[in-house]
Amino acid sequence: MVATKLMTAEELANLPDDGYRYELLRGALIQMAPPDRVHGARQASLAQQFMNYADRYGGEVTGEAGFQLEVDPDTVLAPDVTNTRPDRVPTDAGRGYARYAPDVAAEIDSTSNRPASGAGSSRPIIRPELGSCSLSTTTNGP
């Protein structure tokens, strides 16, 4: 039996840019194809709505930013658009993956947003002990 080496969030952050997007699911590297034009347009529209909300009520909006949701083995997911309430955004947040779950994580469901292997969704249910998070999926056609 051949053991597969699990990847860490730090190793994920240091991968060279090869045109693909990656996430970690319990240490396993998931390669994602870049989103297509329609996916990108829907993502931008949703991000604009999130920004309008944040401009009025505060908080942080991100687009495809990594959130490290589990450690050892590491899980790092990058939802299409997120919103986090202002009282939950760390004041000392610097570069790197967020170490908390956003309040809302939105994902555009499209063929361009599936793992390159075609193996289905890589998104686990976000665990409540990491923060209150809801996952919203919008359909982007077949």
ROKE-709708 format. One line per field, with one value per residue: x, y negated, z negated of N, C-alpha, C in turn. Coordinates in steps of 0.05 Angstrom, whole numbers. Layout:
! ROKE-709708
nxx c(X	...)
nyy c(Y	...)
nzz c(Z	...)
caxx c(X	...)
cayy c(Y	...)
cazz c(Z	...)
cxx c(X	...)
cyy c(Y	...)
czz c(Z	...)
This chain:
! ROKE-709708
nxx c(17	12	27	-5	20	-3	-22	-5	-35	3	38	3	-5	44	47	65	40	-1	-43	-88	-137	-135	-157	-156	-177	-183	-127	-119	-103	-143	-155	-179	-214	-206	-256	-310	-332	-388	-396	-360	-384	-432	-411	-386	-431	-458	-419	-420	-471	-462	-422	-451	-485	-446	-424	-465	-475	-426	-369	-334	-321	-303	-273	-264	-225	-181	-202	-181	-206	-199	-149	-94	-112	-105	-157	-173	-215	-242	-291	-335	-356	-356	-382	-369	-388	-375	-359	-335	-290	-222	-180	-126	-115	-75	-38	-50	-87	-153	-170	-219	-290	-330	-390	-428	-423	-419	-430	-422	-453	-428	-407	-355	-336	-323	-284	-223	-216	-266	-294	-336	-365	-322	-335	-343	-391	-392	-366	-402	-374	-333	-353	-411	-438	-468	-481	-491	-516	-517	-546	-512	-526	-520)
nyy c(24	-44	-102	-165	-230	-280	-347	-412	-474	-515	-494	-492	-547	-561	-539	-540	-587	-559	-568	-541	-534	-517	-477	-452	-392	-363	-355	-334	-352	-390	-402	-455	-477	-540	-591	-600	-652	-666	-646	-679	-729	-724	-716	-766	-799	-780	-792	-847	-858	-838	-874	-922	-913	-908	-960	-988	-963	-946	-902	-848	-832	-781	-752	-691	-681	-645	-603	-575	-521	-474	-440	-398	-341	-393	-437	-479	-523	-561	-599	-628	-681	-716	-739	-771	-788	-852	-849	-801	-801	-795	-843	-844	-820	-796	-780	-717	-656	-661	-644	-629	-616	-646	-687	-683	-643	-641	-603	-593	-548	-512	-482	-498	-503	-458	-404	-392	-339	-321	-296	-312	-355	-391	-412	-409	-404	-461	-462	-475	-491	-522	-571	-609	-593	-598	-564	-584	-566	-581	-568	-558	-543	-484)
nzz c(0	17	-14	-14	-15	-56	-42	-69	-91	-86	-48	-5	3	24	74	144	193	239	271	255	202	133	78	11	-17	-74	-73	-22	43	87	152	190	247	282	274	322	369	361	309	282	291	262	212	203	203	157	119	121	99	47	31	32	-11	-52	-50	-73	-123	-143	-152	-120	-53	-10	49	75	36	-7	-61	-118	-146	-175	-212	-208	-190	-140	-116	-65	-36	18	27	78	66	5	-59	-119	-184	-215	-269	-272	-241	-243	-275	-270	-223	-172	-114	-81	-93	-118	-185	-203	-195	-144	-152	-112	-55	13	70	138	178	229	291	300	250	224	196	233	244	251	211	180	129	84	37	-31	-85	-125	-189	-249	-296	-279	-267	-250	-190	-127	-66	-2	61	128	191	252	303	347)
caxx c(0	27	15	-6	28	-23	-11	-12	-43	27	47	-17	0	69	46	69	16	-1	-68	-110	-143	-133	-167	-149	-198	-170	-100	-118	-104	-164	-149	-204	-211	-213	-284	-315	-341	-414	-392	-347	-403	-450	-396	-383	-457	-463	-400	-430	-493	-449	-408	-472	-492	-423	-422	-486	-474	-399	-361	-313	-329	-281	-279	-245	-204	-180	-209	-171	-227	-191	-120	-83	-104	-115	-177	-174	-234	-244	-318	-335	-359	-363	-387	-365	-397	-352	-350	-320	-266	-199	-168	-98	-114	-55	-39	-53	-114	-169	-172	-247	-310	-346	-418	-442	-405	-435	-416	-436	-452	-426	-388	-327	-329	-321	-256	-214	-218	-294	-302	-357	-359	-302	-344	-356	-408	-376	-373	-412	-355	-315	-367	-437	-435	-487	-470	-512	-508	-534	-540	-500	-531	-510)
cayy c(0	-68	-124	-191	-251	-302	-374	-431	-500	-529	-483	-502	-576	-563	-526	-559	-593	-544	-573	-528	-541	-494	-477	-429	-379	-345	-350	-325	-374	-389	-420	-467	-492	-568	-595	-611	-680	-668	-642	-703	-751	-719	-720	-795	-810	-773	-807	-875	-858	-835	-899	-942	-907	-915	-989	-998	-951	-939	-875	-843	-816	-770	-736	-668	-681	-620	-601	-550	-512	-452	-437	-371	-351	-420	-442	-507	-527	-588	-604	-649	-706	-713	-762	-766	-811	-868	-841	-776	-804	-801	-869	-840	-802	-803	-763	-689	-646	-667	-621	-628	-612	-670	-684	-673	-635	-636	-587	-591	-520	-511	-462	-508	-505	-431	-395	-385	-310	-314	-278	-323	-378	-387	-428	-396	-421	-476	-454	-498	-500	-540	-596	-604	-598	-585	-561	-589	-558	-590	-551	-572	-527	-457)
cazz c(0	20	-30	-1	-33	-57	-39	-89	-80	-79	-22	15	8	38	101	165	208	264	285	241	174	116	51	-4	-31	-93	-64	6	62	106	174	201	272	279	281	348	370	348	281	272	291	240	187	200	195	129	103	120	79	21	26	26	-39	-70	-51	-90	-150	-151	-148	-100	-30	5	73	78	16	-22	-89	-130	-163	-191	-215	-214	-164	-133	-96	-56	-15	29	40	98	52	-24	-75	-148	-200	-225	-296	-270	-225	-261	-271	-263	-199	-152	-90	-88	-94	-142	-203	-213	-173	-140	-159	-87	-33	36	91	164	187	258	301	298	222	212	197	260	247	256	190	164	112	63	14	-54	-102	-144	-217	-265	-317	-266	-263	-236	-161	-109	-39	18	87	150	215	275	327	347)
cxx c(18	13	16	0	6	-9	-21	-21	-19	38	29	-10	26	70	51	43	17	-27	-92	-114	-142	-146	-155	-173	-185	-142	-97	-121	-126	-159	-176	-197	-218	-242	-287	-327	-368	-412	-380	-366	-423	-436	-392	-409	-463	-444	-409	-453	-482	-436	-428	-481	-471	-419	-442	-482	-446	-393	-341	-325	-304	-290	-257	-221	-205	-186	-199	-190	-220	-160	-114	-103	-118	-137	-177	-193	-235	-271	-316	-338	-367	-368	-383	-372	-373	-342	-335	-295	-243	-186	-139	-94	-94	-59	-42	-82	-127	-171	-199	-265	-324	-375	-434	-420	-423	-418	-433	-432	-451	-406	-359	-318	-327	-292	-248	-216	-247	-306	-324	-348	-339	-311	-356	-375	-389	-385	-380	-392	-335	-328	-393	-434	-457	-475	-494	-501	-528	-526	-531	-503	-518	-480)
cyy c(-25	-90	-150	-212	-273	-328	-392	-457	-517	-520	-492	-531	-580	-549	-547	-564	-578	-547	-559	-540	-515	-499	-452	-418	-357	-336	-341	-349	-370	-410	-429	-481	-521	-572	-606	-639	-683	-665	-668	-727	-748	-724	-750	-808	-805	-789	-836	-877	-855	-861	-921	-938	-915	-945	-1001	-989	-944	-910	-872	-825	-807	-755	-716	-670	-655	-623	-574	-542	-489	-451	-408	-348	-377	-419	-472	-508	-556	-593	-627	-677	-700	-740	-754	-791	-826	-859	-815	-778	-811	-828	-867	-822	-813	-785	-734	-681	-654	-642	-620	-623	-638	-666	-674	-666	-627	-622	-586	-562	-520	-490	-471	-509	-478	-423	-386	-355	-302	-297	-289	-345	-371	-401	-411	-415	-435	-470	-478	-508	-519	-568	-590	-612	-584	-585	-564	-581	-569	-574	-568	-556	-500	-455)
czz c(0	4	-14	-22	-32	-55	-61	-75	-72	-52	1	23	25	65	122	180	235	279	274	214	158	90	37	-18	-48	-83	-35	24	83	127	186	227	267	287	309	346	356	318	269	271	267	213	182	191	166	111	100	99	51	13	18	-3	-58	-72	-71	-119	-160	-146	-126	-78	-16	30	76	59	0	-51	-99	-152	-181	-191	-222	-213	-156	-112	-90	-33	-7	43	59	85	23	-36	-104	-163	-211	-252	-295	-254	-243	-254	-263	-239	-179	-128	-100	-89	-120	-159	-217	-189	-169	-148	-135	-67	-10	58	116	174	218	266	299	269	208	213	225	265	254	235	172	146	90	37	-8	-68	-122	-172	-234	-286	-305	-261	-248	-207	-146	-81	-20	45	108	175	238	300	325	346)
